[in-house]
Amino acid sequence: MLRVGNLQRAIDFYTQILGMKLLRTSENPEYKYTLAFLGYASNPEQAEIELTYNWGIEQYEMGTAFGHIALGMPDVYAACERIKAAGGKVTREAGPVKGGSTIIAFVTDPDGYKIELIQR
């Protein structure tokens, strides 16, 4: 689960930039939050990301415990080109991981969360 400052902006990033699907949403007016679940397919076939928007909170401290989300994909080089063409921010271009041969890249979502792309 990621807490986001603008739910529609975050949904747009994960759907339009990373190509995920908005699977479902739910609102809880009593506790003033909205949830959005995104993924490439529904559970149990694929994992889902839960975005939480706490009404009226536009920004969060990242903290030191969170590292990044990792997504496996068949062609990280092509994914980076698609992400950049769609207006996404690639913060580490595709290439071998230091000390290894696995191809990785990093992108950052609109709330500052880091996402590692790993070639599978």
N, CA, C and O atoms as CSV, one atom per row, in Angstrom:
chain,resi,resn,atom,element,x,y,z
A,1,MET,N,N,0.845,-1.173,0.000
A,1,MET,CA,C,0.000,0.000,0.000
A,1,MET,C,C,0.891,1.237,0.000
A,1,MET,O,O,1.870,1.324,0.742
A,2,LEU,N,N,0.524,2.187,-0.853
A,2,LEU,CA,C,1.216,3.471,-0.895
A,2,LEU,C,C,0.215,4.573,-0.598
A,2,LEU,O,O,-0.883,4.583,-1.154
A,3,ARG,N,N,0.586,5.497,0.271
A,3,ARG,CA,C,-0.249,6.667,0.529
A,3,ARG,C,C,0.106,7.730,-0.503
A,3,ARG,O,O,1.281,8.043,-0.694
A,4,VAL,N,N,-0.893,8.281,-1.161
A,4,VAL,CA,C,-0.663,9.250,-2.229
A,4,VAL,C,C,-1.362,10.564,-1.910
A,4,VAL,O,O,-2.377,10.592,-1.215
A,5,GLY,N,N,-0.797,11.660,-2.434
A,5,GLY,CA,C,-1.341,12.991,-2.182
A,5,GLY,C,C,-2.412,13.424,-3.158
A,5,GLY,O,O,-3.174,14.346,-2.868
A,6,ASN,N,N,-2.484,12.778,-4.311
A,6,ASN,CA,C,-3.503,13.096,-5.314
A,6,ASN,C,C,-3.843,11.775,-6.006
A,6,ASN,O,O,-3.051,11.256,-6.793
A,7,LEU,N,N,-5.007,11.248,-5.710
A,7,LEU,CA,C,-5.347,9.902,-6.177
A,7,LEU,C,C,-5.406,9.824,-7.695
A,7,LEU,O,O,-4.864,8.883,-8.275
A,8,GLN,N,N,-6.044,10.779,-8.355
A,8,GLN,CA,C,-6.164,10.691,-9.810
A,8,GLN,C,C,-4.804,10.796,-10.490
A,8,GLN,O,O,-4.545,10.097,-11.469
A,9,ARG,N,N,-3.931,11.669,-9.975
A,9,ARG,CA,C,-2.576,11.798,-10.529
A,9,ARG,C,C,-1.837,10.474,-10.409
A,9,ARG,O,O,-1.155,10.058,-11.346
A,10,ALA,N,N,-1.966,9.800,-9.253
A,10,ALA,CA,C,-1.298,8.514,-9.044
A,10,ALA,C,C,-1.887,7.434,-9.948
A,10,ALA,O,O,-1.145,6.648,-10.537
A,11,ILE,N,N,-3.225,7.390,-10.062
A,11,ILE,CA,C,-3.867,6.418,-10.954
A,11,ILE,C,C,-3.403,6.641,-12.388
A,11,ILE,O,O,-3.100,5.682,-13.097
A,12,ASP,N,N,-3.345,7.885,-12.814
A,12,ASP,CA,C,-2.882,8.190,-14.173
A,12,ASP,C,C,-1.460,7.689,-14.404
A,12,ASP,O,O,-1.169,7.142,-15.467
A,13,PHE,N,N,-0.572,7.865,-13.431
A,13,PHE,CA,C,0.799,7.390,-13.573
A,13,PHE,C,C,0.835,5.876,-13.728
A,13,PHE,O,O,1.451,5.364,-14.662
A,14,TYR,N,N,0.186,5.161,-12.831
A,14,TYR,CA,C,0.266,3.701,-12.855
A,14,TYR,C,C,-0.457,3.095,-14.060
A,14,TYR,O,O,-0.076,2.021,-14.525
A,15,THR,N,N,-1.488,3.762,-14.569
A,15,THR,CA,C,-2.197,3.229,-15.735
A,15,THR,C,C,-1.585,3.730,-17.040
A,15,THR,O,O,-1.303,2.925,-17.927
A,16,GLN,N,N,-1.378,5.014,-17.179
A,16,GLN,CA,C,-0.913,5.589,-18.443
A,16,GLN,C,C,0.591,5.464,-18.651
A,16,GLN,O,O,1.043,5.304,-19.784
A,17,ILE,N,N,1.371,5.534,-17.577
A,17,ILE,CA,C,2.830,5.472,-17.693
A,17,ILE,C,C,3.343,4.040,-17.559
A,17,ILE,O,O,4.179,3.606,-18.351
A,18,LEU,N,N,2.846,3.303,-16.560
A,18,LEU,CA,C,3.318,1.929,-16.341
A,18,LEU,C,C,2.436,0.865,-16.973
A,18,LEU,O,O,2.801,-0.311,-16.982
A,19,GLY,N,N,1.277,1.255,-17.505
A,19,GLY,CA,C,0.431,0.314,-18.234
A,19,GLY,C,C,-0.416,-0.611,-17.381
A,19,GLY,O,O,-0.932,-1.609,-17.883
A,20,MET,N,N,-0.571,-0.300,-16.096
A,20,MET,CA,C,-1.426,-1.121,-15.240
A,20,MET,C,C,-2.891,-0.808,-15.520
A,20,MET,O,O,-3.214,0.135,-16.242
A,21,LYS,N,N,-3.761,-1.608,-14.941
A,21,LYS,CA,C,-5.202,-1.398,-15.045
A,21,LYS,C,C,-5.735,-1.002,-13.679
A,21,LYS,O,O,-5.281,-1.511,-12.654
A,22,LEU,N,N,-6.701,-0.090,-13.668
A,22,LEU,CA,C,-7.414,0.217,-12.434
A,22,LEU,C,C,-8.404,-0.914,-12.219
A,22,LEU,O,O,-9.357,-1.057,-12.986
A,23,LEU,N,N,-8.193,-1.718,-11.189
A,23,LEU,CA,C,-8.985,-2.920,-10.971
A,23,LEU,C,C,-10.260,-2.645,-10.183
A,23,LEU,O,O,-11.310,-3.219,-10.472
A,24,ARG,N,N,-10.167,-1.766,-9.186
A,24,ARG,CA,C,-11.346,-1.408,-8.401
A,24,ARG,C,C,-10.998,-0.244,-7.480
A,24,ARG,O,O,-9.827,0.021,-7.207
A,25,THR,N,N,-12.025,0.438,-7.009
A,25,THR,CA,C,-11.863,1.504,-6.028
A,25,THR,C,C,-12.914,1.330,-4.937
A,25,THR,O,O,-13.933,0.669,-5.135
A,26,SER,N,N,-12.650,1.927,-3.797
A,26,SER,CA,C,-13.650,1.968,-2.736
A,26,SER,C,C,-13.431,3.228,-1.918
A,26,SER,O,O,-12.302,3.688,-1.746
A,27,GLU,N,N,-14.528,3.779,-1.416
A,27,GLU,CA,C,-14.462,4.978,-0.588
A,27,GLU,C,C,-14.992,4.671,0.796
A,27,GLU,O,O,-15.895,3.851,0.962
A,28,ASN,N,N,-14.427,5.334,1.782
A,28,ASN,CA,C,-14.902,5.207,3.147
A,28,ASN,C,C,-15.132,6.615,3.691
A,28,ASN,O,O,-14.238,7.193,4.308
A,29,PRO,N,N,-16.335,7.176,3.464
A,29,PRO,CA,C,-16.617,8.546,3.906
A,29,PRO,C,C,-16.505,8.730,5.421
A,29,PRO,O,O,-16.113,9.801,5.886
A,30,GLU,N,N,-16.844,7.702,6.189
A,30,GLU,CA,C,-16.776,7.828,7.642
A,30,GLU,C,C,-15.356,8.122,8.115
A,30,GLU,O,O,-15.151,8.950,9.003
A,31,TYR,N,N,-14.370,7.436,7.516
A,31,TYR,CA,C,-12.978,7.623,7.912
A,31,TYR,C,C,-12.187,8.472,6.920
A,31,TYR,O,O,-10.979,8.648,7.080
A,32,LYS,N,N,-12.855,8.997,5.902
A,32,LYS,CA,C,-12.310,9.967,4.955
A,32,LYS,C,C,-11.082,9.468,4.202
A,32,LYS,O,O,-10.018,10.087,4.230
A,33,TYR,N,N,-11.258,8.330,3.527
A,33,TYR,CA,C,-10.198,7.859,2.646
A,33,TYR,C,C,-10.803,7.135,1.451
A,33,TYR,O,O,-11.937,6.659,1.494
A,34,THR,N,N,-10.004,7.066,0.373
A,34,THR,CA,C,-10.375,6.345,-0.841
A,34,THR,C,C,-9.236,5.394,-1.182
A,34,THR,O,O,-8.063,5.750,-1.061
A,35,LEU,N,N,-9.587,4.180,-1.611
A,35,LEU,CA,C,-8.601,3.185,-2.023
A,35,LEU,C,C,-8.747,2.920,-3.512
A,35,LEU,O,O,-9.857,2.905,-4.044
A,36,ALA,N,N,-7.620,2.711,-4.181
A,36,ALA,CA,C,-7.607,2.283,-5.578
A,36,ALA,C,C,-6.639,1.107,-5.678
A,36,ALA,O,O,-5.527,1.160,-5.153
A,37,PHE,N,N,-7.070,0.056,-6.352
A,37,PHE,CA,C,-6.246,-1.131,-6.535
A,37,PHE,C,C,-5.882,-1.235,-8.011
A,37,PHE,O,O,-6.758,-1.215,-8.876
A,38,LEU,N,N,-4.582,-1.348,-8.298
A,38,LEU,CA,C,-4.083,-1.390,-9.664
A,38,LEU,C,C,-3.182,-2.591,-9.855
A,38,LEU,O,O,-2.576,-3.084,-8.903
A,39,GLY,N,N,-3.095,-3.063,-11.096
A,39,GLY,CA,C,-2.202,-4.162,-11.412
A,39,GLY,C,C,-2.281,-4.498,-12.887
A,39,GLY,O,O,-3.060,-3.901,-13.631
A,40,TYR,N,N,-1.480,-5.446,-13.300
A,40,TYR,CA,C,-1.494,-5.890,-14.695
A,40,TYR,C,C,-2.581,-6.938,-14.901
A,40,TYR,O,O,-3.014,-7.175,-16.029
A,41,ALA,N,N,-3.020,-7.560,-13.819
A,41,ALA,CA,C,-4.137,-8.501,-13.792
A,41,ALA,C,C,-4.570,-8.587,-12.337
A,41,ALA,O,O,-3.882,-8.079,-11.452
A,42,SER,N,N,-5.697,-9.224,-12.087
A,42,SER,CA,C,-6.205,-9.324,-10.723
A,42,SER,C,C,-5.510,-10.439,-9.953
A,42,SER,O,O,-4.943,-11.359,-10.542
A,43,ASN,N,N,-5.564,-10.343,-8.623
A,43,ASN,CA,C,-5.128,-11.445,-7.776
A,43,ASN,C,C,-5.990,-12.659,-8.073
A,43,ASN,O,O,-7.172,-12.451,-8.349
A,44,PRO,N,N,-5.540,-13.875,-8.048
A,44,PRO,CA,C,-4.214,-14.294,-7.628
A,44,PRO,C,C,-3.215,-14.408,-8.773
A,44,PRO,O,O,-2.066,-14.785,-8.543
A,45,GLU,N,N,-3.627,-14.090,-10.009
A,45,GLU,CA,C,-2.690,-14.209,-11.140
A,45,GLU,C,C,-1.506,-13.255,-11.005
A,45,GLU,O,O,-0.380,-13.627,-11.336
A,46,GLN,N,N,-1.735,-12.051,-10.534
A,46,GLN,CA,C,-0.699,-11.034,-10.411
A,46,GLN,C,C,-0.893,-10.291,-9.095
A,46,GLN,O,O,-1.989,-10.277,-8.535
A,47,ALA,N,N,0.156,-9.688,-8.616
A,47,ALA,CA,C,0.065,-8.852,-7.418
A,47,ALA,C,C,-0.635,-7.543,-7.764
A,47,ALA,O,O,-0.666,-7.132,-8.924
A,48,GLU,N,N,-1.185,-6.905,-6.765
A,48,GLU,CA,C,-1.852,-5.615,-6.936
A,48,GLU,C,C,-1.171,-4.579,-6.051
A,48,GLU,O,O,-0.605,-4.913,-5.010
A,49,ILE,N,N,-1.231,-3.329,-6.472
A,49,ILE,CA,C,-0.781,-2.209,-5.655
A,49,ILE,C,C,-2.022,-1.498,-5.147
A,49,ILE,O,O,-2.940,-1.201,-5.911
A,50,GLU,N,N,-2.038,-1.232,-3.857
A,50,GLU,CA,C,-3.134,-0.481,-3.253
A,50,GLU,C,C,-2.660,0.951,-3.029
A,50,GLU,O,O,-1.667,1.179,-2.339
A,51,LEU,N,N,-3.371,1.915,-3.614
A,51,LEU,CA,C,-3.106,3.326,-3.376
A,51,LEU,C,C,-4.145,3.833,-2.390
A,51,LEU,O,O,-5.339,3.592,-2.565
A,52,THR,N,N,-3.701,4.530,-1.362
A,52,THR,CA,C,-4.600,5.083,-0.350
A,52,THR,C,C,-4.513,6.595,-0.386
A,52,THR,O,O,-3.434,7.174,-0.265
A,53,TYR,N,N,-5.675,7.230,-0.557
A,53,TYR,CA,C,-5.743,8.682,-0.475
A,53,TYR,C,C,-6.533,9.042,0.769
A,53,TYR,O,O,-7.739,8.807,0.832
A,54,ASN,N,N,-5.859,9.613,1.759
A,54,ASN,CA,C,-6.503,10.131,2.965
A,54,ASN,C,C,-6.926,11.557,2.652
A,54,ASN,O,O,-6.089,12.434,2.437
A,55,TRP,N,N,-8.218,11.774,2.628
A,55,TRP,CA,C,-8.784,13.035,2.162
A,55,TRP,C,C,-8.114,14.232,2.848
A,55,TRP,O,O,-8.008,14.295,4.072
A,56,GLY,N,N,-7.668,15.172,2.018
A,56,GLY,CA,C,-7.089,16.408,2.524
A,56,GLY,C,C,-5.598,16.363,2.795
A,56,GLY,O,O,-5.010,17.396,3.115
A,57,ILE,N,N,-4.966,15.207,2.680
A,57,ILE,CA,C,-3.522,15.122,2.894
A,57,ILE,C,C,-2.844,15.035,1.528
A,57,ILE,O,O,-3.059,14.083,0.779
A,58,GLU,N,N,-2.033,16.030,1.216
A,58,GLU,CA,C,-1.438,16.127,-0.119
A,58,GLU,C,C,0.000,15.650,-0.208
A,58,GLU,O,O,0.521,15.501,-1.313
A,59,GLN,N,N,0.667,15.402,0.929
A,59,GLN,CA,C,2.069,15.011,0.873
A,59,GLN,C,C,2.440,14.210,2.110
A,59,GLN,O,O,1.902,14.442,3.193
A,60,TYR,N,N,3.359,13.268,1.946
A,60,TYR,CA,C,3.840,12.430,3.040
A,60,TYR,C,C,5.360,12.451,3.069
A,60,TYR,O,O,6.013,12.678,2.051
A,61,GLU,N,N,5.912,12.209,4.257
A,61,GLU,CA,C,7.348,11.974,4.403
A,61,GLU,C,C,7.612,10.543,3.941
A,61,GLU,O,O,6.836,9.642,4.261
A,62,MET,N,N,8.676,10.322,3.205
A,62,MET,CA,C,8.970,8.990,2.694
A,62,MET,C,C,9.474,8.041,3.781
A,62,MET,O,O,9.226,6.839,3.696
A,63,GLY,N,N,10.158,8.535,4.777
A,63,GLY,CA,C,10.679,7.656,5.821
A,63,GLY,C,C,11.912,6.908,5.348
A,63,GLY,O,O,12.335,7.058,4.202
A,64,THR,N,N,12.481,6.115,6.219
A,64,THR,CA,C,13.711,5.393,5.881
A,64,THR,C,C,13.505,3.895,5.707
A,64,THR,O,O,14.428,3.202,5.279
A,65,ALA,N,N,12.328,3.376,6.023
A,65,ALA,CA,C,12.100,1.937,5.918
A,65,ALA,C,C,11.756,1.509,4.495
A,65,ALA,O,O,12.120,0.409,4.080
A,66,PHE,N,N,11.065,2.353,3.747
A,66,PHE,CA,C,10.656,2.003,2.392
A,66,PHE,C,C,11.842,2.115,1.451
A,66,PHE,O,O,12.582,3.097,1.493
A,67,GLY,N,N,12.025,1.116,0.604
A,67,GLY,CA,C,13.083,1.151,-0.400
A,67,GLY,C,C,12.507,1.449,-1.769
A,67,GLY,O,O,12.659,2.556,-2.287
A,68,HIS,N,N,11.841,0.455,-2.361
A,68,HIS,CA,C,11.214,0.636,-3.667
A,68,HIS,C,C,10.310,-0.549,-3.970
A,68,HIS,O,O,10.387,-1.594,-3.324
A,69,ILE,N,N,9.455,-0.364,-4.964
A,69,ILE,CA,C,8.629,-1.428,-5.524
A,69,ILE,C,C,9.424,-2.010,-6.683
A,69,ILE,O,O,10.124,-1.267,-7.371
A,70,ALA,N,N,9.341,-3.298,-6.919
A,70,ALA,CA,C,10.022,-3.914,-8.054
A,70,ALA,C,C,8.989,-4.584,-8.959
A,70,ALA,O,O,8.117,-5.315,-8.488
A,71,LEU,N,N,9.099,-4.326,-10.261
A,71,LEU,CA,C,8.207,-4.917,-11.257
A,71,LEU,C,C,9.037,-5.676,-12.283
A,71,LEU,O,O,9.972,-5.119,-12.856
A,72,GLY,N,N,8.703,-6.943,-12.519
A,72,GLY,CA,C,9.366,-7.711,-13.560
A,72,GLY,C,C,8.710,-7.461,-14.900
A,72,GLY,O,O,7.489,-7.330,-14.986
A,73,MET,N,N,9.519,-7.393,-15.950
A,73,MET,CA,C,8.995,-7.192,-17.295
A,73,MET,C,C,9.949,-7.769,-18.330
A,73,MET,O,O,11.134,-7.950,-18.050
A,74,PRO,N,N,9.438,-8.060,-19.532
A,74,PRO,CA,C,10.269,-8.738,-20.527
A,74,PRO,C,C,11.354,-7.867,-21.160
A,74,PRO,O,O,12.394,-8.399,-21.550
A,75,ASP,N,N,11.156,-6.552,-21.279
A,75,ASP,CA,C,12.133,-5.694,-21.958
A,75,ASP,C,C,12.196,-4.349,-21.248
A,75,ASP,O,O,11.377,-3.467,-21.503
A,76,VAL,N,N,13.166,-4.194,-20.361
A,76,VAL,CA,C,13.305,-2.974,-19.568
A,76,VAL,C,C,13.702,-1.789,-20.455
A,76,VAL,O,O,13.255,-0.667,-20.217
A,77,TYR,N,N,14.527,-2.024,-21.465
A,77,TYR,CA,C,14.916,-0.932,-22.369
A,77,TYR,C,C,13.683,-0.331,-23.056
A,77,TYR,O,O,13.513,0.888,-23.084
A,78,ALA,N,N,12.843,-1.184,-23.598
A,78,ALA,CA,C,11.624,-0.712,-24.271
A,78,ALA,C,C,10.670,-0.056,-23.273
A,78,ALA,O,O,10.026,0.942,-23.596
A,79,ALA,N,N,10.579,-0.608,-22.070
A,79,ALA,CA,C,9.708,-0.022,-21.049
A,79,ALA,C,C,10.150,1.391,-20.714
A,79,ALA,O,O,9.309,2.277,-20.561
A,80,CYS,N,N,11.447,1.620,-20.597
A,80,CYS,CA,C,11.954,2.971,-20.311
A,80,CYS,C,C,11.597,3.941,-21.432
A,80,CYS,O,O,11.220,5.083,-21.168
A,81,GLU,N,N,11.712,3.496,-22.671
A,81,GLU,CA,C,11.349,4.370,-23.792
A,81,GLU,C,C,9.861,4.709,-23.761
A,81,GLU,O,O,9.485,5.860,-23.983
A,82,ARG,N,N,9.014,3.721,-23.488
A,82,ARG,CA,C,7.567,3.973,-23.382
A,82,ARG,C,C,7.256,4.927,-22.233
A,82,ARG,O,O,6.428,5.827,-22.374
A,83,ILE,N,N,7.912,4.732,-21.113
A,83,ILE,CA,C,7.679,5.574,-19.936
A,83,ILE,C,C,8.081,7.014,-20.229
A,83,ILE,O,O,7.336,7.940,-19.908
A,84,LYS,N,N,9.238,7.212,-20.830
A,84,LYS,CA,C,9.678,8.573,-21.163
A,84,LYS,C,C,8.762,9.213,-22.195
A,84,LYS,O,O,8.431,10.393,-22.083
A,85,ALA,N,N,8.350,8.449,-23.197
A,85,ALA,CA,C,7.460,8.981,-24.238
A,85,ALA,C,C,6.107,9.393,-23.661
A,85,ALA,O,O,5.453,10.297,-24.181
A,86,ALA,N,N,5.691,8.723,-22.580
A,86,ALA,CA,C,4.406,9.037,-21.952
A,86,ALA,C,C,4.530,10.132,-20.894
A,86,ALA,O,O,3.537,10.502,-20.267
A,87,GLY,N,N,5.740,10.654,-20.691
A,87,GLY,CA,C,5.937,11.730,-19.732
A,87,GLY,C,C,6.418,11.294,-18.367
A,87,GLY,O,O,6.472,12.104,-17.442
A,88,GLY,N,N,6.773,10.009,-18.222
A,88,GLY,CA,C,7.267,9.501,-16.949
A,88,GLY,C,C,8.725,9.856,-16.730
A,88,GLY,O,O,9.434,10.229,-17.665
A,89,LYS,N,N,9.168,9.736,-15.487
A,89,LYS,CA,C,10.525,10.113,-15.089
A,89,LYS,C,C,11.375,8.870,-14.850
A,89,LYS,O,O,11.174,8.154,-13.869
A,90,VAL,N,N,12.321,8.617,-15.743
A,90,VAL,CA,C,13.284,7.527,-15.576
A,90,VAL,C,C,14.477,8.105,-14.828
A,90,VAL,O,O,15.131,9.025,-15.318
A,91,THR,N,N,14.765,7.571,-13.641
A,91,THR,CA,C,15.854,8.113,-12.826
A,91,THR,C,C,17.141,7.296,-12.921
A,91,THR,O,O,18.205,7.760,-12.512
A,92,ARG,N,N,17.044,6.094,-13.456
A,92,ARG,CA,C,18.227,5.277,-13.759
A,92,ARG,C,C,17.908,4.533,-15.036
A,92,ARG,O,O,17.011,3.690,-15.068
A,93,GLU,N,N,18.639,4.844,-16.081
A,93,GLU,CA,C,18.399,4.219,-17.381
A,93,GLU,C,C,18.631,2.713,-17.313
A,93,GLU,O,O,19.349,2.223,-16.441
A,94,ALA,N,N,18.028,2.000,-18.228
A,94,ALA,CA,C,18.167,0.547,-18.299
A,94,ALA,C,C,19.616,0.148,-18.534
A,94,ALA,O,O,20.325,0.750,-19.339
A,95,GLY,N,N,20.033,-0.879,-17.813
A,95,GLY,CA,C,21.379,-1.409,-17.964
A,95,GLY,C,C,21.638,-2.442,-16.895
A,95,GLY,O,O,20.808,-2.644,-16.009
A,96,PRO,N,N,22.788,-3.105,-16.968
A,96,PRO,CA,C,23.104,-4.153,-16.001
A,96,PRO,C,C,23.234,-3.589,-14.586
A,96,PRO,O,O,23.740,-2.485,-14.387
A,97,VAL,N,N,22.769,-4.367,-13.609
A,97,VAL,CA,C,22.939,-4.006,-12.208
A,97,VAL,C,C,24.434,-4.037,-11.892
A,97,VAL,O,O,25.171,-4.852,-12.447
A,98,LYS,N,N,24.877,-3.159,-11.010
A,98,LYS,CA,C,26.299,-3.136,-10.640
A,98,LYS,C,C,26.710,-4.489,-10.083
A,98,LYS,O,O,26.064,-5.017,-9.179
A,99,GLY,N,N,27.768,-5.039,-10.615
A,99,GLY,CA,C,28.277,-6.316,-10.147
A,99,GLY,C,C,27.521,-7.523,-10.660
A,99,GLY,O,O,27.716,-8.629,-10.156
A,100,GLY,N,N,26.645,-7.334,-11.669
A,100,GLY,CA,C,25.877,-8.458,-12.185
A,100,GLY,C,C,25.464,-8.245,-13.620
A,100,GLY,O,O,25.940,-7.325,-14.285
A,101,SER,N,N,24.582,-9.095,-14.095
A,101,SER,CA,C,24.159,-9.014,-15.487
A,101,SER,C,C,22.664,-8.748,-15.650
A,101,SER,O,O,22.203,-8.524,-16.770
A,102,THR,N,N,21.902,-8.769,-14.568
A,102,THR,CA,C,20.466,-8.515,-14.655
A,102,THR,C,C,20.229,-7.073,-15.088
A,102,THR,O,O,20.831,-6.146,-14.546
A,103,ILE,N,N,19.353,-6.892,-16.063
A,103,ILE,CA,C,19.032,-5.552,-16.564
A,103,ILE,C,C,17.960,-4.938,-15.675
A,103,ILE,O,O,16.903,-5.527,-15.446
A,104,ILE,N,N,18.258,-3.732,-15.177
A,104,ILE,CA,C,17.309,-3.012,-14.337
A,104,ILE,C,C,17.230,-1.551,-14.780
A,104,ILE,O,O,18.061,-1.075,-15.554
A,105,ALA,N,N,16.220,-0.856,-14.276
A,105,ALA,CA,C,16.090,0.591,-14.414
A,105,ALA,C,C,15.254,1.061,-13.242
A,105,ALA,O,O,14.632,0.250,-12.557
A,106,PHE,N,N,15.232,2.352,-13.008
A,106,PHE,CA,C,14.382,2.924,-11.968
A,106,PHE,C,C,13.571,4.068,-12.530
A,106,PHE,O,O,14.053,4.854,-13.345
A,107,VAL,N,N,12.330,4.150,-12.082
A,107,VAL,CA,C,11.454,5.276,-12.388
A,107,VAL,C,C,10.899,5.784,-11.056
A,107,VAL,O,O,10.937,5.085,-10.044
A,108,THR,N,N,10.387,7.008,-11.077
A,108,THR,CA,C,9.800,7.600,-9.881
A,108,THR,C,C,8.379,8.011,-10.195
A,108,THR,O,O,8.116,8.612,-11.237
A,109,ASP,N,N,7.452,7.685,-9.288
A,109,ASP,CA,C,6.054,8.062,-9.511
A,109,ASP,C,C,5.828,9.504,-9.048
A,109,ASP,O,O,6.733,10.106,-8.469
A,110,PRO,N,N,4.645,10.068,-9.291
A,110,PRO,CA,C,4.413,11.474,-8.958
A,110,PRO,C,C,4.526,11.813,-7.471
A,110,PRO,O,O,4.718,12.978,-7.122
A,111,ASP,N,N,4.410,10.823,-6.596
A,111,ASP,CA,C,4.550,11.065,-5.161
A,111,ASP,C,C,5.977,10.826,-4.673
A,111,ASP,O,O,6.254,10.972,-3.482
A,112,GLY,N,N,6.885,10.462,-5.581
A,112,GLY,CA,C,8.282,10.262,-5.217
A,112,GLY,C,C,8.671,8.833,-4.901
A,112,GLY,O,O,9.817,8.581,-4.528
A,113,TYR,N,N,7.739,7.877,-5.041
A,113,TYR,CA,C,8.069,6.480,-4.791
A,113,TYR,C,C,8.945,5.934,-5.913
A,113,TYR,O,O,8.700,6.197,-7.091
A,114,LYS,N,N,9.970,5.169,-5.534
A,114,LYS,CA,C,10.877,4.577,-6.518
A,114,LYS,C,C,10.328,3.224,-6.959
A,114,LYS,O,O,9.818,2.447,-6.152
A,115,ILE,N,N,10.444,2.963,-8.263
A,115,ILE,CA,C,9.973,1.697,-8.843
A,115,ILE,C,C,11.120,1.125,-9.667
A,115,ILE,O,O,11.607,1.767,-10.597
A,116,GLU,N,N,11.543,-0.079,-9.323
A,116,GLU,CA,C,12.599,-0.755,-10.064
A,116,GLU,C,C,11.947,-1.632,-11.125
A,116,GLU,O,O,11.001,-2.369,-10.845
A,117,LEU,N,N,12.457,-1.543,-12.329
A,117,LEU,CA,C,12.036,-2.411,-13.430
A,117,LEU,C,C,13.114,-3.464,-13.598
A,117,LEU,O,O,14.285,-3.126,-13.768
A,118,ILE,N,N,12.741,-4.734,-13.552
A,118,ILE,CA,C,13.708,-5.839,-13.642
A,118,ILE,C,C,13.356,-6.689,-14.855
A,118,ILE,O,O,12.220,-7.136,-15.011
A,119,GLN,N,N,14.349,-6.902,-15.710
A,119,GLN,CA,C,14.113,-7.714,-16.902
A,119,GLN,C,C,13.991,-9.181,-16.528
A,119,GLN,O,O,14.851,-9.732,-15.841
A,120,ARG,N,N,12.910,-9.813,-16.987
A,120,ARG,CA,C,12.658,-11.225,-16.705
A,120,ARG,C,C,12.527,-11.986,-17.993
A,120,ARG,O,O,12.312,-13.198,-17.975
